[in-house]
């Protein structure tokens, strides 16, 4: 997992790349906590996430519920959208989720 930090005015932006799983969540949590110490408004770009598990989802929930901080997740890849949907947490996370209209139907021979 890699984290890139940027600042746009009062908003800090954290770009995550790689796996957000039990194996990397401690490192990611430390980077997220550091970014939250320095900004009340944080945007987390998930476009580079290649895999996520429930530990990653728990970290997302923890960040969203942090008092006094405005955390937004953007650019959700398909793997993150599937897990959010499976856990029925779209409304809890409260970020706009862009879902494809439909997936192509599988052909049967």
Biopython code that builds the backbone (N, CA, C, O; Angstrom):
import numpy as np
from Bio.PDB.StructureBuilder import StructureBuilder

atoms = [
    (1, "UNK", "N", (0.851, -1.169, 0.000)),
    (1, "UNK", "CA", (0.000, 0.000, 0.000)),
    (1, "UNK", "C", (0.893, 1.227, 0.000)),
    (1, "UNK", "O", (1.859, 1.312, 0.759)),
    (2, "UNK", "N", (0.560, 2.161, -0.851)),
    (2, "UNK", "CA", (1.268, 3.436, -0.828)),
    (2, "UNK", "C", (0.262, 4.559, -0.635)),
    (2, "UNK", "O", (-0.891, 4.467, -1.058)),
    (3, "UNK", "N", (0.720, 5.610, 0.007)),
    (3, "UNK", "CA", (-0.104, 6.776, 0.278)),
    (3, "UNK", "C", (0.596, 8.005, -0.261)),
    (3, "UNK", "O", (1.787, 8.210, -0.026)),
    (4, "UNK", "N", (-0.145, 8.813, -0.982)),
    (4, "UNK", "CA", (0.386, 10.087, -1.469)),
    (4, "UNK", "C", (-0.465, 11.194, -0.865)),
    (4, "UNK", "O", (-1.693, 11.113, -0.861)),
    (5, "UNK", "N", (0.189, 12.212, -0.364)),
    (5, "UNK", "CA", (-0.514, 13.325, 0.271)),
    (5, "UNK", "C", (-0.388, 14.579, -0.587)),
    (5, "UNK", "O", (0.639, 14.828, -1.220)),
    (6, "UNK", "N", (-1.464, 15.359, -0.587)),
    (6, "UNK", "CA", (-1.470, 16.654, -1.270)),
    (6, "UNK", "C", (-2.394, 17.574, -0.493)),
    (6, "UNK", "O", (-3.191, 17.126, 0.331)),
    (7, "UNK", "N", (-2.279, 18.835, -0.759)),
    (7, "UNK", "CA", (-3.125, 19.822, -0.083)),
    (7, "UNK", "C", (-3.729, 20.742, -1.133)),
    (7, "UNK", "O", (-3.024, 21.255, -2.001)),
    (8, "UNK", "N", (-5.039, 20.945, -1.046)),
    (8, "UNK", "CA", (-5.751, 21.861, -1.940)),
    (8, "UNK", "C", (-6.514, 22.841, -1.064)),
    (8, "UNK", "O", (-7.642, 22.561, -0.657)),
    (9, "UNK", "N", (-5.921, 23.971, -0.774)),
    (9, "UNK", "CA", (-6.542, 24.938, 0.132)),
    (9, "UNK", "C", (-6.625, 24.355, 1.530)),
    (9, "UNK", "O", (-5.615, 23.944, 2.102)),
    (10, "UNK", "N", (-7.818, 24.321, 2.074)),
    (10, "UNK", "CA", (-8.032, 23.777, 3.415)),
    (10, "UNK", "C", (-8.252, 22.264, 3.410)),
    (10, "UNK", "O", (-8.340, 21.646, 4.471)),
    (11, "UNK", "N", (-8.341, 21.669, 2.222)),
    (11, "UNK", "CA", (-8.621, 20.238, 2.105)),
    (11, "UNK", "C", (-7.338, 19.459, 1.859)),
    (11, "UNK", "O", (-6.559, 19.777, 0.961)),
    (12, "UNK", "N", (-7.137, 18.436, 2.675)),
    (12, "UNK", "CA", (-6.021, 17.517, 2.459)),
    (12, "UNK", "C", (-6.532, 16.378, 1.590)),
    (12, "UNK", "O", (-7.675, 15.942, 1.725)),
    (13, "UNK", "N", (-5.676, 15.904, 0.702)),
    (13, "UNK", "CA", (-6.060, 14.795, -0.176)),
    (13, "UNK", "C", (-5.064, 13.663, 0.021)),
    (13, "UNK", "O", (-3.850, 13.857, -0.032)),
    (14, "UNK", "N", (-5.609, 12.483, 0.248)),
    (14, "UNK", "CA", (-4.812, 11.287, 0.445)),
    (14, "UNK", "C", (-5.174, 10.319, -0.667)),
    (14, "UNK", "O", (-6.340, 9.951, -0.815)),
    (15, "UNK", "N", (-4.188, 9.904, -1.450)),
    (15, "UNK", "CA", (-4.420, 8.964, -2.543)),
    (15, "UNK", "C", (-3.834, 7.618, -2.152)),
    (15, "UNK", "O", (-2.638, 7.502, -1.883)),
    (16, "UNK", "N", (-4.688, 6.602, -2.123)),
    (16, "UNK", "CA", (-4.274, 5.255, -1.736)),
    (16, "UNK", "C", (-4.065, 4.408, -2.981)),
    (16, "UNK", "O", (-4.852, 4.468, -3.926)),
    (17, "UNK", "N", (-2.998, 3.618, -2.973)),
    (17, "UNK", "CA", (-2.695, 2.735, -4.091)),
    (17, "UNK", "C", (-2.284, 1.376, -3.544)),
    (17, "UNK", "O", (-1.444, 1.288, -2.648)),
    (18, "UNK", "N", (-2.880, 0.311, -4.087)),
    (18, "UNK", "CA", (-2.530, -1.045, -3.676)),
    (18, "UNK", "C", (-3.667, -1.706, -2.924)),
    (18, "UNK", "O", (-4.837, -1.380, -3.128)),
    (19, "UNK", "N", (-3.315, -2.635, -2.059)),
    (19, "UNK", "CA", (-4.306, -3.403, -1.305)),
    (19, "UNK", "C", (-4.638, -2.705, 0.008)),
    (19, "UNK", "O", (-3.749, -2.225, 0.712)),
    (20, "UNK", "N", (-5.908, -2.656, 0.321)),
    (20, "UNK", "CA", (-6.377, -2.148, 1.601)),
    (20, "UNK", "C", (-6.965, -3.347, 2.345)),
    (20, "UNK", "O", (-8.181, -3.528, 2.418)),
    (21, "UNK", "N", (-6.070, -4.149, 2.889)),
    (21, "UNK", "CA", (-6.453, -5.404, 3.530)),
    (21, "UNK", "C", (-5.856, -5.478, 4.925)),
    (21, "UNK", "O", (-5.152, -4.566, 5.358)),
    (22, "UNK", "N", (-6.136, -6.544, 5.608)),
    (22, "UNK", "CA", (-5.629, -6.747, 6.955)),
    (22, "UNK", "C", (-4.110, -6.640, 7.013)),
    (22, "UNK", "O", (-3.549, -6.286, 8.050)),
    (23, "UNK", "N", (-3.451, -6.941, 5.912)),
    (23, "UNK", "CA", (-1.991, -6.904, 5.866)),
    (23, "UNK", "C", (-1.423, -5.490, 5.759)),
    (23, "UNK", "O", (-0.255, -5.271, 6.082)),
    (24, "UNK", "N", (-2.221, -4.540, 5.314)),
    (24, "UNK", "CA", (-1.713, -3.181, 5.116)),
    (24, "UNK", "C", (-2.492, -2.125, 5.892)),
    (24, "UNK", "O", (-2.130, -0.949, 5.863)),
    (25, "UNK", "N", (-3.544, -2.523, 6.577)),
    (25, "UNK", "CA", (-4.430, -1.535, 7.191)),
    (25, "UNK", "C", (-3.745, -0.757, 8.326)),
    (25, "UNK", "O", (-4.067, 0.414, 8.532)),
    (26, "UNK", "N", (-2.825, -1.362, 9.057)),
    (26, "UNK", "CA", (-2.146, -0.643, 10.142)),
    (26, "UNK", "C", (-1.321, 0.517, 9.578)),
    (26, "UNK", "O", (-1.347, 1.625, 10.114)),
    (27, "UNK", "N", (-0.594, 0.253, 8.501)),
    (27, "UNK", "CA", (0.193, 1.302, 7.851)),
    (27, "UNK", "C", (-0.707, 2.404, 7.302)),
    (27, "UNK", "O", (-0.409, 3.591, 7.436)),
    (28, "UNK", "N", (-1.801, 1.999, 6.689)),
    (28, "UNK", "CA", (-2.738, 2.964, 6.116)),
    (28, "UNK", "C", (-3.391, 3.788, 7.213)),
    (28, "UNK", "O", (-3.585, 4.993, 7.056)),
    (29, "UNK", "N", (-3.731, 3.142, 8.322)),
    (29, "UNK", "CA", (-4.350, 3.843, 9.447)),
    (29, "UNK", "C", (-3.415, 4.919, 9.985)),
    (29, "UNK", "O", (-3.860, 6.020, 10.312)),
    (30, "UNK", "N", (-2.138, 4.615, 10.079)),
    (30, "UNK", "CA", (-1.169, 5.595, 10.561)),
    (30, "UNK", "C", (-1.090, 6.796, 9.620)),
    (30, "UNK", "O", (-1.051, 7.936, 10.082)),
    (31, "UNK", "N", (-1.066, 6.560, 8.321)),
    (31, "UNK", "CA", (-1.031, 7.646, 7.345)),
    (31, "UNK", "C", (-2.305, 8.475, 7.365)),
    (31, "UNK", "O", (-2.264, 9.698, 7.231)),
    (32, "UNK", "N", (-3.436, 7.801, 7.532)),
    (32, "UNK", "CA", (-4.724, 8.485, 7.608)),
    (32, "UNK", "C", (-4.794, 9.344, 8.871)),
    (32, "UNK", "O", (-5.252, 10.486, 8.824)),
    (33, "UNK", "N", (-4.339, 8.793, 10.001)),
    (33, "UNK", "CA", (-4.338, 9.545, 11.259)),
    (33, "UNK", "C", (-3.460, 10.784, 11.159)),
    (33, "UNK", "O", (-3.822, 11.849, 11.660)),
    (34, "UNK", "N", (-2.306, 10.645, 10.512)),
    (34, "UNK", "CA", (-1.406, 11.780, 10.326)),
    (34, "UNK", "C", (-2.074, 12.867, 9.486)),
    (34, "UNK", "O", (-1.989, 14.052, 9.809)),
    (35, "UNK", "N", (-2.734, 12.456, 8.412)),
    (35, "UNK", "CA", (-3.429, 13.427, 7.547)),
    (35, "UNK", "C", (-4.566, 14.109, 8.302)),
    (35, "UNK", "O", (-4.811, 15.299, 8.109)),
    (36, "UNK", "N", (-5.259, 13.363, 9.159)),
    (36, "UNK", "CA", (-6.377, 13.925, 9.913)),
    (36, "UNK", "C", (-5.899, 14.878, 11.011)),
    (36, "UNK", "O", (-6.630, 15.792, 11.393)),
    (37, "UNK", "N", (-4.698, 14.679, 11.516)),
    (37, "UNK", "CA", (-4.151, 15.604, 12.520)),
    (37, "UNK", "C", (-3.901, 16.975, 11.919)),
    (37, "UNK", "O", (-3.978, 17.987, 12.615)),
    (38, "UNK", "N", (-3.605, 17.008, 10.639)),
    (38, "UNK", "CA", (-3.222, 18.259, 9.981)),
    (38, "UNK", "C", (-4.344, 18.928, 9.199)),
    (38, "UNK", "O", (-4.150, 20.007, 8.640)),
    (39, "UNK", "N", (-5.522, 18.295, 9.153)),
    (39, "UNK", "CA", (-6.635, 18.887, 8.396)),
    (39, "UNK", "C", (-7.968, 18.397, 8.942)),
    (39, "UNK", "O", (-8.101, 17.239, 9.340)),
    (40, "UNK", "N", (-8.953, 19.289, 8.958)),
    (40, "UNK", "CA", (-10.298, 18.902, 9.374)),
    (40, "UNK", "C", (-11.113, 18.393, 8.192)),
    (40, "UNK", "O", (-12.122, 17.711, 8.376)),
    (41, "UNK", "N", (-10.677, 18.722, 6.985)),
    (41, "UNK", "CA", (-11.371, 18.333, 5.760)),
    (41, "UNK", "C", (-10.425, 17.448, 4.955)),
    (41, "UNK", "O", (-9.367, 17.899, 4.516)),
    (42, "UNK", "N", (-10.809, 16.188, 4.764)),
    (42, "UNK", "CA", (-9.934, 15.216, 4.108)),
    (42, "UNK", "C", (-10.690, 14.484, 3.011)),
    (42, "UNK", "O", (-11.812, 14.016, 3.206)),
    (43, "UNK", "N", (-10.049, 14.397, 1.856)),
    (43, "UNK", "CA", (-10.588, 13.675, 0.710)),
    (43, "UNK", "C", (-9.661, 12.488, 0.460)),
    (43, "UNK", "O", (-8.453, 12.664, 0.302)),
    (44, "UNK", "N", (-10.229, 11.270, 0.423)),
    (44, "UNK", "CA", (-9.434, 10.063, 0.235)),
    (44, "UNK", "C", (-9.791, 9.463, -1.122)),
    (44, "UNK", "O", (-10.920, 9.023, -1.338)),
    (45, "UNK", "N", (-8.821, 9.449, -2.028)),
    (45, "UNK", "CA", (-9.003, 8.927, -3.380)),
    (45, "UNK", "C", (-8.710, 7.432, -3.371)),
    (45, "UNK", "O", (-7.591, 7.015, -3.072)),
    (46, "UNK", "N", (-9.718, 6.625, -3.698)),
    (46, "UNK", "CA", (-9.604, 5.169, -3.661)),
    (46, "UNK", "C", (-9.358, 4.542, -5.029)),
    (46, "UNK", "O", (-9.333, 3.316, -5.137)),
    (47, "UNK", "N", (-9.178, 5.335, -6.062)),
    (47, "UNK", "CA", (-9.073, 4.802, -7.422)),
    (47, "UNK", "C", (-7.974, 3.757, -7.570)),
    (47, "UNK", "O", (-8.099, 2.849, -8.392)),
    (48, "UNK", "N", (-6.912, 3.865, -6.799)),
    (48, "UNK", "CA", (-5.790, 2.943, -6.930)),
    (48, "UNK", "C", (-5.895, 1.690, -6.079)),
    (48, "UNK", "O", (-4.959, 0.890, -6.047)),
    (49, "UNK", "N", (-7.011, 1.501, -5.390)),
    (49, "UNK", "CA", (-7.180, 0.309, -4.551)),
    (49, "UNK", "C", (-7.416, -0.898, -5.456)),
    (49, "UNK", "O", (-8.333, -0.903, -6.277)),
    (50, "UNK", "N", (-6.574, -1.922, -5.296)),
    (50, "UNK", "CA", (-6.690, -3.128, -6.120)),
    (50, "UNK", "C", (-7.447, -4.244, -5.407)),
    (50, "UNK", "O", (-8.008, -5.131, -6.051)),
    (51, "UNK", "N", (-7.462, -4.196, -4.078)),
    (51, "UNK", "CA", (-8.156, -5.214, -3.294)),
    (51, "UNK", "C", (-8.513, -4.617, -1.940)),
    (51, "UNK", "O", (-7.757, -3.821, -1.381)),
    (52, "UNK", "N", (-9.672, -5.008, -1.420)),
    (52, "UNK", "CA", (-10.109, -4.533, -0.104)),
    (52, "UNK", "C", (-10.786, -5.688, 0.616)),
    (52, "UNK", "O", (-11.434, -6.529, -0.008)),
    (53, "UNK", "N", (-10.629, -5.721, 1.936)),
    (53, "UNK", "CA", (-11.343, -6.702, 2.741)),
    (53, "UNK", "C", (-12.052, -5.966, 3.875)),
    (53, "UNK", "O", (-12.091, -4.736, 3.889)),
    (54, "UNK", "N", (-12.610, -6.715, 4.821)),
    (54, "UNK", "CA", (-13.378, -6.065, 5.884)),
    (54, "UNK", "C", (-12.511, -5.180, 6.783)),
    (54, "UNK", "O", (-13.025, -4.229, 7.371)),
    (55, "UNK", "N", (-11.228, -5.465, 6.903)),
    (55, "UNK", "CA", (-10.347, -4.593, 7.678)),
    (55, "UNK", "C", (-10.250, -3.224, 7.012)),
    (55, "UNK", "O", (-10.253, -2.202, 7.698)),
    (56, "UNK", "N", (-10.165, -3.192, 5.699)),
    (56, "UNK", "CA", (-10.148, -1.926, 4.970)),
    (56, "UNK", "C", (-11.461, -1.186, 5.116)),
    (56, "UNK", "O", (-11.482, 0.034, 5.281)),
    (57, "UNK", "N", (-12.559, -1.930, 5.055)),
    (57, "UNK", "CA", (-13.879, -1.323, 5.222)),
    (57, "UNK", "C", (-14.028, -0.751, 6.633)),
    (57, "UNK", "O", (-14.596, 0.328, 6.806)),
    (58, "UNK", "N", (-13.531, -1.454, 7.624)),
    (58, "UNK", "CA", (-13.586, -0.953, 8.999)),
    (58, "UNK", "C", (-12.797, 0.350, 9.140)),
    (58, "UNK", "O", (-13.226, 1.263, 9.845)),
    (59, "UNK", "N", (-11.653, 0.435, 8.477)),
    (59, "UNK", "CA", (-10.860, 1.663, 8.519)),
    (59, "UNK", "C", (-11.638, 2.819, 7.894)),
    (59, "UNK", "O", (-11.611, 3.938, 8.406)),
    (60, "UNK", "N", (-12.326, 2.550, 6.795)),
    (60, "UNK", "CA", (-13.140, 3.585, 6.167)),
    (60, "UNK", "C", (-14.230, 4.072, 7.125)),
    (60, "UNK", "O", (-14.462, 5.275, 7.247)),
    (61, "UNK", "N", (-14.896, 3.135, 7.802)),
    (61, "UNK", "CA", (-15.947, 3.501, 8.751)),
    (61, "UNK", "C", (-15.379, 4.301, 9.924)),
    (61, "UNK", "O", (-15.986, 5.276, 10.367)),
    (62, "UNK", "N", (-14.230, 3.890, 10.418)),
    (62, "UNK", "CA", (-13.580, 4.592, 11.519)),
    (62, "UNK", "C", (-13.273, 6.036, 11.131)),
    (62, "UNK", "O", (-13.509, 6.957, 11.912)),
    (63, "UNK", "N", (-12.751, 6.227, 9.935)),
    (63, "UNK", "CA", (-12.427, 7.573, 9.466)),
    (63, "UNK", "C", (-13.682, 8.436, 9.342)),
    (63, "UNK", "O", (-13.672, 9.603, 9.734)),
    (64, "UNK", "N", (-14.754, 7.875, 8.804)),
    (64, "UNK", "CA", (-15.992, 8.635, 8.610)),
    (64, "UNK", "C", (-16.604, 9.074, 9.936)),
    (64, "UNK", "O", (-17.274, 10.105, 10.004)),
    (65, "UNK", "N", (-16.375, 8.299, 10.980)),
    (65, "UNK", "CA", (-17.001, 8.591, 12.275)),
    (65, "UNK", "C", (-16.105, 9.400, 13.207)),
    (65, "UNK", "O", (-16.455, 9.610, 14.368)),
    (66, "UNK", "N", (-14.977, 9.848, 12.723)),
    (66, "UNK", "CA", (-14.054, 10.607, 13.562)),
    (66, "UNK", "C", (-14.667, 11.971, 13.872)),
    (66, "UNK", "O", (-14.985, 12.725, 12.953)),
    (67, "UNK", "N", (-14.837, 12.298, 15.159)),
    (67, "UNK", "CA", (-15.484, 13.566, 15.521)),
    (67, "UNK", "C", (-14.686, 14.784, 15.040)),
    (67, "UNK", "O", (-13.460, 14.828, 15.141)),
    (68, "UNK", "N", (-15.410, 15.751, 14.523)),
    (68, "UNK", "CA", (-14.801, 17.010, 14.106)),
    (68, "UNK", "C", (-14.083, 16.972, 12.771)),
    (68, "UNK", "O", (-13.485, 17.970, 12.367)),
    (69, "UNK", "N", (-14.127, 15.847, 12.079)),
    (69, "UNK", "CA", (-13.450, 15.714, 10.796)),
    (69, "UNK", "C", (-14.476, 15.433, 9.702)),
    (69, "UNK", "O", (-15.451, 14.711, 9.910)),
    (70, "UNK", "N", (-14.233, 16.017, 8.538)),
    (70, "UNK", "CA", (-15.063, 15.760, 7.371)),
    (70, "UNK", "C", (-14.232, 14.917, 6.402)),
    (70, "UNK", "O", (-13.339, 15.432, 5.730)),
    (71, "UNK", "N", (-14.533, 13.621, 6.336)),
    (71, "UNK", "CA", (-13.778, 12.700, 5.493)),
    (71, "UNK", "C", (-14.681, 12.243, 4.353)),
    (71, "UNK", "O", (-15.788, 11.752, 4.579)),
    (72, "UNK", "N", (-14.191, 12.412, 3.123)),
    (72, "UNK", "CA", (-14.931, 11.975, 1.933)),
    (72, "UNK", "C", (-14.079, 10.978, 1.166)),
    (72, "UNK", "O", (-12.884, 11.193, 0.960)),
    (73, "UNK", "N", (-14.702, 9.893, 0.749)),
    (73, "UNK", "CA", (-14.038, 8.914, -0.105)),
    (73, "UNK", "C", (-14.524, 9.145, -1.528)),
    (73, "UNK", "O", (-15.721, 9.295, -1.773)),
    (74, "UNK", "N", (-13.575, 9.173, -2.467)),
    (74, "UNK", "CA", (-13.928, 9.436, -3.862)),
    (74, "UNK", "C", (-13.299, 8.375, -4.760)),
    (74, "UNK", "O", (-12.390, 7.654, -4.350)),
    (75, "UNK", "N", (-13.792, 8.296, -5.975)),
    (75, "UNK", "CA", (-13.259, 7.408, -7.020)),
    (75, "UNK", "C", (-13.204, 5.946, -6.579)),
    (75, "UNK", "O", (-12.171, 5.287, -6.696)),
    (76, "UNK", "N", (-14.322, 5.457, -6.077)),
    (76, "UNK", "CA", (-14.412, 4.078, -5.609)),
    (76, "UNK", "C", (-14.240, 3.097, -6.772)),
    (76, "UNK", "O", (-15.016, 3.146, -7.726)),
    (77, "UNK", "N", (-13.242, 2.207, -6.716)),
    (77, "UNK", "CA", (-13.128, 1.180, -7.758)),
    (77, "UNK", "C", (-14.168, 0.083, -7.535)),
    (77, "UNK", "O", (-14.808, 0.028, -6.485)),
    (78, "UNK", "N", (-14.328, -0.775, -8.515)),
    (78, "UNK", "CA", (-15.353, -1.829, -8.457)),
    (78, "UNK", "C", (-15.211, -2.711, -7.221)),
    (78, "UNK", "O", (-16.218, -3.083, -6.619)),
    (79, "UNK", "N", (-13.988, -3.054, -6.830)),
    (79, "UNK", "CA", (-13.795, -3.924, -5.673)),
    (79, "UNK", "C", (-14.335, -3.280, -4.396)),
    (79, "UNK", "O", (-14.919, -3.970, -3.559)),
    (80, "UNK", "N", (-14.152, -1.987, -4.239)),
    (80, "UNK", "CA", (-14.655, -1.284, -3.061)),
    (80, "UNK", "C", (-16.178, -1.188, -3.132)),
    (80, "UNK", "O", (-16.856, -1.395, -2.125)),
    (81, "UNK", "N", (-16.717, -0.879, -4.299)),
    (81, "UNK", "CA", (-18.171, -0.792, -4.449)),
    (81, "UNK", "C", (-18.855, -2.116, -4.125)),
    (81, "UNK", "O", (-19.905, -2.140, -3.482)),
    (82, "UNK", "N", (-18.249, -3.223, -4.577)),
    (82, "UNK", "CA", (-18.843, -4.544, -4.294)),
    (82, "UNK", "C", (-18.897, -4.808, -2.793)),
    (82, "UNK", "O", (-19.910, -5.292, -2.288)),
    (83, "UNK", "N", (-17.825, -4.498, -2.078)),
    (83, "UNK", "CA", (-17.806, -4.751, -0.640)),
    (83, "UNK", "C", (-18.778, -3.839, 0.100)),
    (83, "UNK", "O", (-19.467, -4.286, 1.018)),
    (84, "UNK", "N", (-18.842, -2.582, -0.282)),
    (84, "UNK", "CA", (-19.796, -1.658, 0.339)),
    (84, "UNK", "C", (-21.218, -2.152, 0.114)),
    (84, "UNK", "O", (-22.042, -2.120, 1.028)),
    (85, "UNK", "N", (-21.507, -2.610, -1.099)),
    (85, "UNK", "CA", (-22.827, -3.133, -1.417)),
    (85, "UNK", "C", (-23.121, -4.409, -0.628)),
    (85, "UNK", "O", (-24.211, -4.557, -0.075)),
    (86, "UNK", "N", (-22.174, -5.314, -0.574)),
    (86, "UNK", "CA", (-22.345, -6.568, 0.160)),
    (86, "UNK", "C", (-22.627, -6.313, 1.640)),
    (86, "UNK", "O", (-23.438, -7.009, 2.250)),
    (87, "UNK", "N", (-21.961, -5.320, 2.212)),
    (87, "UNK", "CA", (-22.131, -5.000, 3.629)),
    (87, "UNK", "C", (-23.293, -4.038, 3.884)),
    (87, "UNK", "O", (-23.583, -3.717, 5.037)),
    (88, "UNK", "N", (-23.959, -3.576, 2.828)),
    (88, "UNK", "CA", (-25.079, -2.630, 2.933)),
    (88, "UNK", "C", (-24.659, -1.367, 3.698)),
    (88, "UNK", "O", (-25.375, -0.912, 4.590)),
    (89, "UNK", "N", (-23.510, -0.813, 3.349)),
    (89, "UNK", "CA", (-22.980, 0.349, 4.060)),
    (89, "UNK", "C", (-22.905, 1.612, 3.205)),
    (89, "UNK", "O", (-22.277, 2.593, 3.605)),
    (90, "UNK", "N", (-23.528, 1.597, 2.051)),
    (90, "UNK", "CA", (-23.490, 2.777, 1.184)),
    (90, "UNK", "C", (-24.040, 4.014, 1.865)),
    (90, "UNK", "O", (-23.447, 5.088, 1.763)),
    (91, "UNK", "N", (-25.158, 3.885, 2.555)),
    (91, "UNK", "CA", (-25.751, 5.052, 3.217)),
    (91, "UNK", "C", (-24.974, 5.446, 4.467)),
    (91, "UNK", "O", (-24.970, 6.619, 4.842)),
    (92, "UNK", "N", (-24.324, 4.498, 5.110)),
    (92, "UNK", "CA", (-23.545, 4.799, 6.313)),
    (92, "UNK", "C", (-22.304, 5.612, 5.955)),
    (92, "UNK", "O", (-21.953, 6.560, 6.658)),
    (93, "UNK", "N", (-21.646, 5.244, 4.869)),
    (93, "UNK", "CA", (-20.455, 5.972, 4.448)),
    (93, "UNK", "C", (-20.828, 7.348, 3.915)),
    (93, "UNK", "O", (-20.059, 8.297, 4.063)),
    (94, "UNK", "N", (-22.002, 7.466, 3.294)),
    (94, "UNK", "CA", (-22.533, 8.759, 2.914)),
    (94, "UNK", "C", (-21.847, 9.466, 1.768)),
    (94, "UNK", "O", (-22.123, 10.643, 1.537)),
    (95, "UNK", "N", (-20.970, 8.807, 1.043)),
    (95, "UNK", "CA", (-20.298, 9.426, -0.093)),
    (95, "UNK", "C", (-21.036, 9.063, -1.373)),
    (95, "UNK", "O", (-21.646, 7.996, -1.448)),
    (96, "UNK", "N", (-20.994, 9.929, -2.379)),
    (96, "UNK", "CA", (-21.610, 9.566, -3.656)),
    (96, "UNK", "C", (-20.909, 8.341, -4.246)),
    (96, "UNK", "O", (-19.684, 8.317, -4.368)),
    (97, "UNK", "N", (-21.687, 7.340, -4.605)),
    (97, "UNK", "CA", (-21.151, 6.130, -5.210)),
    (97, "UNK", "C", (-21.662, 6.060, -6.635)),
    (97, "UNK", "O", (-22.865, 6.150, -6.880)),
    (98, "UNK", "N", (-20.756, 5.902, -7.557)),
    (98, "UNK", "CA", (-21.139, 5.830, -8.963)),
    (98, "UNK", "C", (-21.131, 4.376, -9.388)),
    (98, "UNK", "O", (-20.074, 3.765, -9.547)),
    (99, "UNK", "N", (-22.324, 3.831, -9.570)),
    (99, "UNK", "CA", (-22.479, 2.433, -9.916)),
    (99, "UNK", "C", (-22.755, 2.292, -11.405)),
    (99, "UNK", "O", (-23.467, 3.113, -11.983)),
    (100, "UNK", "N", (-22.197, 1.256, -12.036)),
    (100, "UNK", "CA", (-22.517, 1.038, -13.448)),
    (100, "UNK", "C", (-23.994, 0.682, -13.589)),
    (100, "UNK", "O", (-24.586, 0.088, -12.688)),
    (101, "UNK", "N", (-24.582, 1.050, -14.729)),
    (101, "UNK", "CA", (-25.995, 0.776, -14.956)),
    (101, "UNK", "C", (-26.281, -0.716, -14.865)),
    (101, "UNK", "O", (-27.277, -1.116, -14.262)),
    (102, "UNK", "N", (-25.434, -1.533, -15.446)),
    (102, "UNK", "CA", (-25.574, -2.982, -15.343)),
    (102, "UNK", "C", (-24.321, -3.629, -15.894)),
    (102, "UNK", "O", (-23.569, -3.033, -16.665)),
    (103, "UNK", "N", (-24.122, -4.860, -15.477)),
    (103, "UNK", "CA", (-23.006, -5.619, -16.019)),
    (103, "UNK", "C", (-23.543, -6.492, -17.140)),
    (103, "UNK", "O", (-24.696, -6.920, -17.088)),
    (104, "UNK", "N", (-22.730, -6.764, -18.149)),
    (104, "UNK", "CA", (-23.208, -7.599, -19.249)),
    (104, "UNK", "C", (-23.622, -8.968, -18.724)),
    (104, "UNK", "O", (-22.957, -9.541, -17.860)),
    (105, "UNK", "N", (-24.709, -9.477, -19.246)),
    (105, "UNK", "CA", (-25.189, -10.794, -18.843)),
    (105, "UNK", "C", (-24.249, -11.877, -19.367)),
    (105, "UNK", "O", (-23.734, -11.792, -20.482)),
    (106, "UNK", "N", (-24.040, -12.885, -18.544)),
    (106, "UNK", "CA", (-23.166, -13.992, -18.941)),
    (106, "UNK", "C", (-23.902, -14.844, -19.996)),
    (106, "UNK", "O", (-25.096, -15.116, -19.876)),
    (107, "UNK", "N", (-23.166, -15.243, -21.003)),
    (107, "UNK", "CA", (-23.773, -16.082, -22.057)),
    (107, "UNK", "C", (-23.657, -17.544, -21.664)),
    (107, "UNK", "O", (-22.629, -17.987, -21.152)),
    (108, "UNK", "N", (-24.701, -18.266, -21.907)),
    (108, "UNK", "CA", (-24.668, -19.705, -21.685)),
    (108, "UNK", "C", (-24.653, -20.413, -23.030)),
    (108, "UNK", "O", (-25.406, -20.054, -23.935)),
    (109, "UNK", "N", (-23.795, -21.418, -23.160)),
    (109, "UNK", "CA", (-23.708, -22.093, -24.462)),
    (109, "UNK", "C", (-24.931, -22.907, -24.788)),
    (109, "UNK", "O", (-24.995, -23.527, -25.850)),
]
sb = StructureBuilder()
sb.init_structure("model")
sb.init_model(0)
sb.init_chain("A")
sb.init_seg("    ")
for serial, (resi, resn, name, xyz) in enumerate(atoms, 1):
    if name == "N":
        sb.init_residue(resn, " ", resi, " ")
    sb.init_atom(name, np.array(xyz, "f"), 0.0, 1.0, " ", f" {name:<3s}", serial, name[0])
structure = sb.get_structure()
